[in-house]
Amino acid sequence: KDFLSCTLSLGMILLSVTLSVLAVLTTAINSLVITAIIVTRKLHHPANYLICSLAVTDLLVAILVMPFSIVYIVKETWVMGQVMCSIWLSVDVTCCTCSILHLAAIAVDRYRAITDAVEYSRKRTSFRAAIMISVVWLLSILISIPPLLWRHHKINAEDQCFIKHEHIAFTLYSTFGAFYIPLILILILYYKIYRAAKILYHKRGVSHLSKAEMNGHTIPKSSDREQQSLETLSPPEKSVSEPSTEGDRVRLSAQSPNVQPHRERSLQRQRISGTRERKAATTLGLILGAFVICWLPFFIQEVIVNTCSSCSPSSEMANFLTWLGYLNSLINPLIYTIFNEDFKKAFQKLVKCCNYY
């Protein structure tokens, strides 16, 4: 018995330390993103204001939600009273819903930026970004409040803190509003973004070819605004069309005194286009994959538990799925900034400043 008790205690200590590390990392990384956007003038762009608001939301999850969840899991009972329970659940549901809706708002912003680059660049102002952020927060509150208000009409045990809907209407309202509708929207938009990016990358790959190379047909060059839109999906890379070494230049000069052979240039442009398409697909795959893996299991569980009275997962499984969702607040700032060169440079400057002091 003593050995079993010791093993359980060590397991609980390890679990609490692991969850605490996740909470600290989530706090640190989201704080880094917010600070980088605030202090770096080059990042003062409406698209980055949405990312900053997302980081604020995920930071609230790390500070106001995760610590109470850790205590609840370690104690295996709710010890902070029902008033605190109601406050914690309100913040939890609202912030997690807001984080998900921010991802949908970012998808809408990127879709508009890449499919209507010239017109949307005029509309993409700080004021419009503020309106989008306000709408996201308002929708989050409207989706979260009704199920929480209904909870007050039910009798809850003093040592428990959770939301269970006895009416399927509340389950459908909360789960579809907070996840399933945003999920469908995000999947459709990112599919369209990838198709549009593929076309624009191809345009940019062939737009530098001469009239002779295009059999006498002129292909219009993609605009600067289109290129900026593409860079939200993958970072710019060094063109492979330029000879990288003196030997290459001598070899190319020997082949043709003035210009690179048409066929070779065409193949190089195609390789550039293909590389950028793959990077765009990788970025979008990471965004969608992280979102679906983190949140889909939790919301499937929510539908099953609240529609099937005899279906109840173990506390360990429920805690695992909940924290899998919380993990998205750690992944979001990494995915939405790591592929952007401006963010990388801003992070490096901040880290150097911290090390200096």
N, C-alpha and C positions, 0 to 999 in steps of 0.2 A: 504493500500500500504506500509506504514511504517513497519507494522508487517511482511508482506510478505518479504520485503527487508531485514529486520533484521534476519528472519528465514533463508533466502538464504545465508546471510553473515555468520551466525553461522555454517551452513552446510558446506560452503566452508572452513571455518577455521578448522572445525573438520576433513574434508577430507585432507587438507594440512598437519595437524599435524599427522594424521594416516600414510600418505604416507612418511612423513619425518622420523617417527619412524621406518618404514620398511627399509628405506634407511640406517639409522644409524645402525640398527641391522645387516643388510646385510654386511655393512662395518666392524663392530666389529667382527662378527663371522668368516668371511673369513680371516680377519687379524689375528685372533687367530689361525686358522688352519695353515696359512703360517708361523707364528712365531714358532708354536709348531714343525713343520717339520724342520725348520732351526736350532733351538737351541737344539733339542733332537736327540742325536746320534742314538738312537734305531730306530728312524723313518726315518733314511737315507737309504731308500730302493727304487728301481726303481718304484715299484707300487705306493708308496707314492709321488713320483715326479709327476706322472700324477695327483694325487689328489691336489698337491700343485699348479700345473699349472691351474687346474680347479678353485681353490680358487682365483688365481690371475685374471683369466678371470671374475669370478663373482664379484670380488672386483672392477674391472674396470666398470662393469655395475652399481654398487652401487655409484661409485664416478663420473663417466663421463656421465652416461645416466639418472639415476633416478632424480637427482636434476633439470635438464633441463625439464624433463617431468612434474615434479611437478609445475614448473613455467608456463609451457604451459597450464596445466590443470586449474590452479588457475586464470590465466589471460584470459583464454578462447580464446587466440589469440597468434600468434608467434610475439614476440617483439624484437628479437635479430638479425634480418636480415637474408637474404638468404644464405650468406656465412657461418654463424654460423649454420644455419639449415642444410646445406650440410655436415658440419663436424659432427654435432650431429647424423644425420641419418647414416653416414658412421660408426661411432663408435658403435652406437646402433645395427645395422644389423650385423656388423662383430663380435662384442663381444657376442651377443646372439647366433649367429650361431656357434661361437667357443665353447661356453659353451655346446651346444647340441652335437657337434662333440666330445668333451672331454668325454661325457658320453658313446658315442659309442666306443671310444678308450679304456676306462676303461673296458667296457664289453668284448672287444677283448682280453685285457690283462688277465682278470680273466678267460676267457674261455680257453686260452692257458695254464694258470697256473694250472687249475684243471683237464684238459683232457690230458695234456702232461707234467706232473709235473717234471719228471726227466730231460728230454731233454730241456724243456723251462727254467728251473732254471739256466742252463748254458748260455742260450742266453739272459736272463732277466737282462741286464746290464744297467748302468746309460747312456751309449752311446746310446743304443737302445731306452731307454725312451726319451732321447733328440730328437732322430730322429722322434719318434711318435708324440711328442709335436710339432715339427717343421712342420710335415706333416699336423697336425690338423689346425695349424694357417694358413698355405699356402692354404689349401682347403677352409677355412673360407673366406679368402680374395678373392679367385677365385669365390666362390659362391656369395659373397656380391657385388663385384665391378660392374659387368655388369648392374644389375638393377639400381644402383646408377648413373652410367655414362649415361644411357638412360634417367634418370630423368632430366639431364641438357638440353636435347633437347626439353623439354616441358616447356610451360609457366606456372609458379606457382604464385599464389597470394602472395603478400608480407606478409600477415597476417596468412598464413598457412604453415605448415611444415609436409609433409607426402609423401609417395611413392604410386603412383597408376599406374599400368601397363595397357596400352591399348591393348597390344598384349599378348595373352594367353601364348605364348612361354616363355616370361619373368616370368610370374606367375608360370608356371610349373617348369622352371629352378630353380628359387629361393626357392620355397616352397618344392619341392622334394629334392633338394640338401641340404637345411638347416634343414629339419625336417622329411619328409615322408620316405626317404631312410634310414637315421639313426634310425628312429623308427622301421622299419621292421628289420633292422640288430640287434638292441638291443633286440627286442622281441624273435627273433630266438636264439640269443646267450644265453640269460638268461634262456630260456626254456631248452637248452642243458646243461647249467651249473647246473640247478636244477636236471636234470636227472642224470648227472655225480655225483653230490654231494650225491644224494640219494643212488647210488650204492656204493660210497666210504664210506659213513656213515655205510651202512650195513656191508661192509667188515670190518670196524674198530670195529663194534659192535660184530661180531662173531669171529674175529681173535684171541681173547684172550681165546676162549674155548679150552678145551682139545680135544685130538684125540677121546677119548671115547664119548665126548659130540657131536662130529660131525660124529658119527657112523663110526669112523675109517678113515675119510677123512680129510686131512690137508688143512686148508684155509690159504693162505699167508697173513701176516700182512701188512697193508697199510704203505707206506713209510713215513718218516718224512716230505718229501717235499709235499706229498699228504695232510698230516695233516695241513701243513702251508697254503696250498691252501684253505682247508676247513675253516680255521679260518678267511679268508677274507669274508666269508658269515655269520658266527656266532661265538661269542667268545667261548673259551674253558670253560667248566663247570666242577665242581668237580664230580668225578666219584661216582656213587651211589653204586658201587659194594663193597666199603669198609664199614665195620660196623661203624656207626657214634658214637655209645655210648658204654659204658662198658656192659650195659645190652644186646645190640645187639651181642657183642662178646661172652658173656656167652651163650646166646641162640644158636648162630651158633655153638659154640663149643660142646654144648650138642647134637645138631643134628648130627654133624660129627666132630670127633676129629682133622682131618687134613685139610679138604677142605670143601668149601661151597657146598651144594647139587647141582648137575649138572642142574637140571631143574630150580632152583631158579636163578642160575647164568645166564642161558640162557635167562630167562625172564627179568632180570635186564639189560643185554646187549641190548635186543630188545627195552627196554624202553629208554635207552640212545640214541640208533639210532633214535627212533621215535621223541624224544625231539629235537635232532639236526636237523632232517629233517624239523620239524615245524619251528625252528628258521631260517633255511635257507630260507624256503618258505616265512616267515614273512619279512625277510630282502629284498628278491627279490621283494616281493609284494609292499613294501614301495618305493623301487627305481623306479619300473615301474609305480606304481600308481601316485606318485608325478610328474613324468615326463609327463605322458599322461594327467593328470588333468590340469597341468599348461600350457602346450603348445598346445595340440590338439585343444581346442576351438579357439585359436588365429589363427592357420593355416587353420582351416576350414573357418573362417571368411575371411582370405586373399584370398583363392580360390574363394569364393562366390563373394566378392566385386569386384575382378579383372576380373571375367568372366561374371558377370551379371551387365549391366550398370544401371539397375533400382533398384538394390539391394544395399542399403546403410544403415548401422546400425547407430543408434544415437551416438552422441559423447560420451555420458555416457557409452554406451555398448562397444564402441571401446576402451575407456580408461580402462574400467574394464578388458577386455580381454588382453590388453597390459600389465597391471600390474599383472595380473595372471601369465603371462609368466615371468615377472621380479621376481615374488615371488620364482620361481625355483632357483634363485641365492642365496636366503636365505636358502632354504631347502637343497640344494646340500651338503654344508659343514656339516650339521647336520646328514644327512642320511649316508654319506660316512665315517664318523668318529665315530659316537656315539656307534657303535657296536664293536669297536676295543678297547681292554683294554689298549694298548700302548698309543693311543690318549687320552683316558680318564685320564690316569696318567699324561700325559704331560700337559693337560689342567688344572688339579688340581694344578700342580706345578706352572704354569704361573699365575693362579688366586691367589695363596698364595703369590707369589712374588709381585704381584700388591698390594695386601692388606698390605703387610709388608711395602712397600714404601709409 
